[in-house]
């Protein structure tokens, strides 16, 4: 007896250890891996008293079970039961109390054949462990076996059905066929060991909290969208609610009550112009984002309905009325105005005509010493006046034309004329000419003498004429570069 008790204790301790062990022992493929069962039991005896033809009447008991998820197919469990059993037959009668400690292995039809969350879940199970019994028996010959207590082994096998009500609560019914290792619970120890039917009905409670990474109330095992942001309303599958079914979740949908398109944050776009109807001032006519969804034939950013110049060329800057900008207000639009910051006329392409004083000033010349490219002090006042004139006509271009006399080679005189033109430009820049890029220089060498010189005469006799040809002249014109570059 003591040997049997020791074995039972060792088995019980082993199963308890396995059930409380962590993921190192059992696979983590189900959320709530531990289940507590509380149930009522109905016991029926079959043995020597009734000739082993049928089971006795039902007697009542109860039990506790602690089960642990092993895999989609198997659960392990530790079950403790207590109940009474009695019988009255031709061979005598008995009244006994019996308890069991059983290690149980369950083969589940739910989790492999059926879904784990199925409402009905059949299963088969086998178990083994120990049984304790106390019996009072009276044989038909009048002999009495009173208060007989014993420990023995017990084996059982059976099947049942689980009814799942929620993630936490289920009910079950099952029937098990059990054999114990003794034949004297009925007072007779002469035939086969005593056998029992154990019918259990009870409730099961899943312990622990299912893993829910995104805290949306749907366990990861059933969550098709396990990364839903915190606080977002989800459906039964754990995905964000999409009321209008347009594929854009409500929490990202600016129009959750109307089916729309993803690139417009779930809002509809009837005319397909890329502007959501809620922002589209012309929702039934394709337009552009710049015109709030209204048509813009010339693509100038002004809707046709407000465009006074609907045929503006592409790329031209326009005003609120859709017409080309005219910065200087001279009636010549900037895109056609050679002088957009200075008022002019259509005939002069929007540039102001030079006044008489300026035209006379531009006709002046800057003279140079022989073989020199230095601006003489006597001409600096002239250049200062030209600087002032350039300020008056900020959009005009000044062509600075350098010349040389015939003394020297053509190559040398060409370079000298260019240096003279550059010297004048540099002086003007030093005087603060606005936008010095409009100062254009060109050297003509000896090719355009102002005074014709008889080259057969001596240098002394031609000095006066040659001095007239050593010069820099000017031409002032509009920025379209219609200059006399010849």
Secondary structure as UniProt FT lines:
FT   HELIX           2..20
FT   TURN            23..25
FT   STRAND          34..46
FT   TURN            48..52
FT   STRAND          59..69
FT   STRAND          74..89
FT   TURN            90..91
FT   STRAND          92..108
FT   TURN            111..113
FT   TURN            116..117
FT   STRAND          120..139
FT   TURN            140..141
FT   STRAND          144..164
FT   STRAND          169..180
FT   TURN            185..186
FT   STRAND          195..207
FT   TURN            213..214
FT   HELIX           220..222
FT   TURN            226..227
FT   TURN            230..231
FT   TURN            236..237
FT   TURN            243..244
FT   HELIX           250..252
FT   TURN            254..257
FT   HELIX           262..264
FT   TURN            265..266
FT   TURN            270..271
FT   HELIX           277..279
FT   TURN            281..284
FT   TURN            289..293
FT   TURN            297..298
FT   HELIX           304..306
FT   TURN            310..311
FT   TURN            314..315
FT   TURN            320..321
FT   TURN            327..328
FT   TURN            334..336
FT   TURN            338..341
FT   TURN            346..350
FT   HELIX           356..362
FT   STRAND          366..367
FT   TURN            370..371
FT   HELIX           377..379
FT   HELIX           380..392
FT   TURN            393..395
FT   STRAND          397..402
FT   HELIX           410..430
FT   TURN            431..432
FT   HELIX           436..438
FT   STRAND          439..443
FT   TURN            445..446
FT   TURN            455..456
FT   TURN            459..462
FT   HELIX           463..469
FT   STRAND          471..477
FT   TURN            479..480
//
